[in-house]
Amino acid sequence: MKFGITRKSNDSTPELKSFRNDVNRLFDDFFNLRTAGLFDSEWLPAMDVYDDEKNFYIKADVAGIDEKDLDVTINGNVITVSGKKVEEKKGSEGKNFIFSERRTGSFSRSVTLPAGFKQKEIKGELKNGVLTITIEKEKPEKTEKIKIDIH
């Protein structure tokens, strides 16, 4: 993550820009907090959690992960999405990487939902590298106003 203000200069040569980008990437990688040490995962997919009147939704970017390598579990009101992104081995003989930014390995993300959803009404769909989990909300019970006599 980068914070702060950067000044753009239009008087740079392409070689200098390339060098500057390489140095920036080097510092970004060096000072980046690795998720493996913090969250016991090698990488974490980006997630969105939102709701509407009828459902809760969880969307996770899991491009490159096969459906068989994904697992979604529920324990109480905690939903856990875990999986494994396998490194491509096929056809890699004779290739020398200049650099590699694609993450592989296992991950696990948990989301605590508010009470009031139907555990039996959870659906998952994997489409175009996005896992969408739809959780149906329970209909709130109607409340009744009761007059209490005070003596």
C-alpha positions in Angstrom: 0.0 0.0 0.0 1.2 3.4 -0.8 0.3 6.5 1.2 1.3 10.1 0.6 1.7 12.5 -2.3 3.8 11.8 -5.3 5.0 14.4 -7.7 4.8 13.6 -11.4 7.5 14.8 -13.7 7.2 14.8 -17.4 11.0 15.3 -18.1 12.0 11.7 -17.4 13.4 9.4 -20.1 11.7 5.9 -20.5 14.8 4.2 -19.0 14.6 6.4 -15.9 10.9 5.8 -15.6 11.5 2.0 -15.9 14.3 2.2 -13.3 12.1 4.3 -10.9 9.2 1.7 -11.3 11.6 -1.1 -10.5 12.9 0.6 -7.4 9.4 1.5 -6.2 8.3 -2.2 -6.7 11.4 -3.3 -4.7 10.5 -1.0 -1.8 6.8 -1.9 -2.0 7.7 -5.6 -1.8 10.2 -5.1 1.0 7.9 -3.0 3.2 4.7 -4.8 2.4 3.3 -6.8 5.4 3.2 -10.4 4.3 -0.1 -12.0 5.0 1.5 -15.4 5.7 2.9 -14.1 9.1 -0.2 -12.1 10.1 -3.1 -14.3 9.0 -1.5 -17.8 8.6 -2.3 -17.7 4.9 0.0 -17.2 1.9 -2.4 -14.7 0.3 -5.9 -13.4 0.8 -8.5 -12.8 -1.9 -10.3 -9.5 -1.9 -13.8 -9.7 -0.5 -17.0 -7.7 -0.4 -19.8 -8.3 2.1 -23.1 -6.5 1.8 -26.8 -7.0 2.2 -30.2 -5.9 1.0 -33.7 -6.5 2.4 -33.7 -10.2 1.6 -30.1 -11.5 1.6 -26.5 -11.1 2.8 -23.9 -11.4 0.1 -20.2 -12.3 0.1 -18.1 -11.9 -3.0 -14.5 -13.1 -3.2 -12.0 -12.8 -6.0 -10.8 -16.3 -6.5 -9.6 -16.2 -10.1 -7.4 -19.2 -11.0 -8.9 -21.5 -8.3 -10.8 -24.6 -9.3 -14.2 -25.2 -7.7 -12.8 -28.4 -6.2 -10.1 -26.4 -4.4 -12.6 -24.1 -2.6 -14.4 -24.8 0.7 -17.2 -22.8 2.3 -18.2 -23.7 5.8 -20.5 -22.2 8.5 -20.1 -22.4 12.2 -22.7 -20.4 14.2 -22.8 -17.1 12.4 -19.2 -17.3 11.1 -18.8 -18.2 7.4 -15.3 -19.3 6.4 -14.1 -19.4 2.8 -10.9 -21.3 2.3 -9.0 -22.7 -0.7 -5.8 -23.3 -2.5 -4.4 -21.7 -5.6 -2.0 -24.2 -7.2 1.1 -23.0 -9.0 1.1 -23.9 -12.7 3.8 -26.5 -13.3 2.7 -27.5 -16.8 5.0 -26.1 -19.5 7.3 -24.3 -17.1 10.5 -26.2 -18.1 13.0 -24.0 -19.7 11.4 -20.7 -18.5 13.3 -18.2 -16.5 11.1 -15.7 -14.7 12.2 -12.1 -14.9 9.7 -11.5 -12.0 6.6 -13.2 -10.7 3.7 -11.3 -9.0 1.0 -14.0 -9.1 0.3 -15.4 -5.7 -0.2 -19.1 -5.0 -0.9 -21.2 -1.9 -3.7 -21.6 0.6 -5.9 -19.0 2.2 -8.7 -18.8 4.7 -11.1 -15.9 5.3 -13.8 -15.7 7.9 -16.8 -13.3 8.0 -19.0 -12.9 11.1 -22.6 -12.1 10.1 -25.2 -10.6 12.3 -27.8 -12.9 13.7 -31.0 -13.5 11.6 -30.1 -15.6 8.6 -31.3 -19.0 7.5 -28.4 -21.5 7.7 -30.1 -23.9 5.4 -30.6 -21.3 2.7 -27.0 -20.5 1.7 -26.1 -20.7 -2.0 -22.7 -20.4 -3.7 -21.8 -19.6 -7.3 -18.4 -19.5 -9.0 -18.5 -17.4 -12.2 -15.7 -15.6 -14.0 -13.3 -16.0 -11.1 -15.7 -14.5 -8.5 -17.3 -16.6 -5.8 -20.7 -15.2 -4.8 -22.3 -16.6 -1.6 -25.9 -15.6 -1.0 -27.4 -16.0 2.5 -31.1 -15.6 2.9 -32.2 -13.4 5.8 -34.9 -14.6 8.2 -38.0 -12.5 8.2 -38.2 -10.5 11.4 -41.0 -11.4 13.7 -43.8 -8.9 14.0 -43.7 -7.1 17.2 -46.9 -6.2 19.1 -47.3 -3.2 21.2 -48.6 -4.1 24.7 -49.9 -1.7 27.2 -48.5 -2.4 30.7 -50.5 -1.1 33.7 -48.3 0.5 36.3 -49.7 0.3 39.9 
